[in-house]
Amino acid sequence: MKTNSYSKAKLERNEIERRLREELKGIDIDKITSEVRTEVNEAAKKKYAAILA
């Protein structure tokens, strides 16, 4: 059976999703995401202060 690249990518995405759900079970992802977003925004403000001012 021949699979196209889209099917293969979808299978890989599904496997990645499954593994992440399994490995991150019980972890507060929203908290981690918020912390990362805050850190990135602060770094961007410092790096691009002249543009963002």
Rosetta blueprint (number, residue, H / E / L):
1 M L
2 K L
3 T L
4 N L
5 S H
6 Y H
7 S H
8 K H
9 A H
10 K H
11 L H
12 E H
13 R H
14 N H
15 E H
16 I H
17 E H
18 R H
19 R H
20 L H
21 R H
22 E H
23 E H
24 L L
25 K L
26 G L
27 I L
28 D L
29 I H
30 D H
31 K H
32 I H
33 T H
34 S H
35 E H
36 V H
37 R H
38 T H
39 E H
40 V H
41 N H
42 E H
43 A H
44 A H
45 K H
46 K H
47 K H
48 Y L
49 A H
50 A H
51 I H
52 L H
53 A L
